[in-house]
Amino acid sequence: MSIVPLVHVTVCGLLEEKDATLRDLQELGIAHLLGAAAADEARSEGPATASSAREALHYLLGAANRWHQVHDPQGFDARAVEERALAIRRQTRALEDERLRLERRIRDLEPWGDFALLDPATIEHRLWFYIVPHRLLPAVPADLVWQAVYRDEQACYVVVIAADEPVGMPVPRIHTGSRRLYDLRRRLEDLQVEIDELQAERDREARWCDLLAASLDHLQDEAEFLRARRMTADDAPLFVLHAWVPEPALADLRRLGMRHAVAVLARHPAADDDPPTQLANRGLDAAGQDLLTFFLTPHYSAWDPSRSVFWFFCAFFALMLSDAGYASLLAVALGLGWRRLGRSEVGQRMRGLALVAVLLAMAWGVAVGSYFGVAAPADSVPGRLVVFDTSDLDAWLKLAVLAGVLQIAFANLALAGNASSWRARIVPLGWLGVLVGGCIAWLTHDSATMPAAAPGGSVLAVAGLSAVALFAGRRRGLRNRALDGLLALTRVVGLFSDVLSYLRLFALALAGAALARAFNDLGNSFELPVRGLGELVALLIIVSGHALNLGLCVASAIVHSLRLNLIEYLHWSLEDEGHPFTPFLRKERLSWTNS
């Protein structure tokens, strides 16, 4: 089981040892700190975070006229540069928003002209503004004193002089505001000058981009340290910190406690705890962990399907590619990028995944005898290695369905093996019986050599459904258990549709092979009267066609292999989703080590 066992620890010590303890704890990188919600609330009021440092760098990199980069760290303050860059961005956005409002306001006022409204208390009559459509202009009351100051294709801009708001106007009045057009235009010019000054300051601050990029890990470490300080419960003269720690690393934490004279209390997870999940897969198939956590993290009490996801992904990729020629090209590409992928830990895991997938694809391509869409001759060495006829659609159909039955059956078997009680094991074993029995009944329903197999499979499927109906209920009371059992039986429809979803293995393999043959036929049938030119064009058609088909085949094989593993498979293999173990660690040291 590659889910690391955790213990809940409580660290208690003197306040004067708090910062030193947290620094060493961050250096160890073994603790998942608790109290994140409170820390996140405090963090929103505190200094900039690691993500804001990356935002600042991204903003400075977008400067139109960046200054020459400074590489001497003397005089460079990463936090000050970050805060100033974010301040420039905030001020620029505020000024640009104001500019948009002013431009819209100026457009609204321009038809009325430049004027200043007098104080209503000092005059007898006031100005009332209306935008009256041409068709409604005759409806303006005749006893009013008014003037059309502007006309366009749709309406007249009418100013009425009256002591009180006129009654009977065909449209509601327009509010022009108290600021005159001249003042708005002056403010717009001032805004543009301020924006230009901020852009110039952004260009100047961008001279620190290289140094800021090199300081991102340090800024993130400092932000995480400040966040950890807020996650402690302080009550002078003591502080208390709660965390989850891998059980094998508990001894390291105790040694840290002895150095700083802090108490370390540890206990195993209780029934009402919700520990995070830390996956620790090693070896060739460790990349299954990356595929799994791309979609979800299994619950701490569940099993880890990472390794099975790895092998099923590689097998499905090979089935959908189904061409040894394409697999050979992928092997060459992998060899060219092998050292580049090995520069990081994730890259090393991904190249292991690619290696297994390509090797399985090459082996399956040889087994079906397909080389760039060309079938291997029966009397050749590659032809004698063929063990599966891709032209047999019935065999392809059965292979795809069997692949689905195998994976979902494995999911239920693993779920039953990880169950904590015999009652919890019965339901997944019941679905296993439904799968196996239904598959046997389907494969042997017209078999003359095994006449008893189909009825036996049907009996096994019915027994599995009965087990699900009887033991799926978890509530008390016969009526509640019966209702739960009936609801559980409705999953048989989902089971059937999930198995049929594996027909995509058959469909995509045939589609790739058909396209490869089509490009081969198109290139071979192309002729031109000029000798040599026709062969060149035919070669270009074949090469470009296979390049396109290879890209489509690889993309579809990756996407649909992921889909079968992360949707259909995990739907039956995991009941609960967890949350990942996030260690409180110093990333600056890790980046230096990787470099």
Secondary structure, DSSP 8 states (H G I E B T S, - for coil): --B--EEEEEEEEEGGGHHHHHHHHHHHT--EES-HHHHHHHHTTSS--HHHHHHHHHHHHT-TT--------TT--HHHHHHHHHHHHHHHHHHHHHHHHHHHHHHHHGGG-S-----GGG-S-EEEEEEEEGGGGGGS-TTSEEEEEEE-SSEEEEEEEESS--SS-SS--B---SS-HHHHHHHHHHHHHHHHHHHHHHHHHGGGHHHHHHTHHHHHHHHHHHHHHHTSEEETTEEEEEEEEEGGGHHHHHHHHHHHT-EEEEE---TT----B-B---SGGGGHHHHHHHH--B-TTS---HHHHHHHHHHHHHHHH--HHHHHHHHHHHHHTHHHHTTSHHHHHHHHHHHHHHHHHHHHHHHHTEETTEE--TTSHHHHT----TT-HHHHHHHHHHHHHHHHHHHHHHHHHH-SSHHHHHHHHHHHHHHHHHHHHHHTTT-SS-TTHHHHHHHHHHHHHHHHHHHS--SSSHHHHHHHHHHHHTHHHHHHHHHHTTHHHHHHHHHHHHHHHHHHHHHHT---SSTTHHHHHHHHHHHHHHHHHHHHHHHHHHHHHHHIIIIIIHHHH-S-B--B------HHHHHHHH-
